[in-house]
């Protein structure tokens, strides 16, 4: 398919209408900025754009109200992860612990943020609601090793989520 170019008049060939339109738009933005109607500059990182409700950010681990781990090392998030960015090494809870009812707790939980595609499948598959996606889009590091978040870093980013969980329920 061949698309023909429109014929331009001699005035349009001078490019003056295009330059004039660009100057009008620039002047309008300048006047709006002076009057305070529109803010076009964001002071990053102090100011960040608000993220929409469906935004899928970096996965993190969360704790319950008492500071206990929600993760039971079921490894569903590791199995469902398309790029294999999640690595879990399950560990046993000691029998003398007051929470010995729980079978496993993660000994090591690593997420490689370079490999992560932020699909959100890990959050959807988690039966204990232990993994959640952040609303933050500024996950950075200077080396590849800094972009592999271990269990401590994931809990630091995730914080606490006060939702009921089944792991610590005596009736289950």
Secondary structure, 3 states (H helix, E strand, C coil): CCCCCCCCCCCHHHCHHHHHHHHHHHHHHHHHHHHCCCCCCCCCCCCCCCCCCCCCCCEEECECCCCCECCCCCCHHHHHCCCCCEEEEEEECCCCCCCCCCCEEEEEEEEECCCCCCCCHHHHHCCCCCEEECCCCCCCCCCCHHHEECHHHHHHHHCECCCCCCCCCCCC
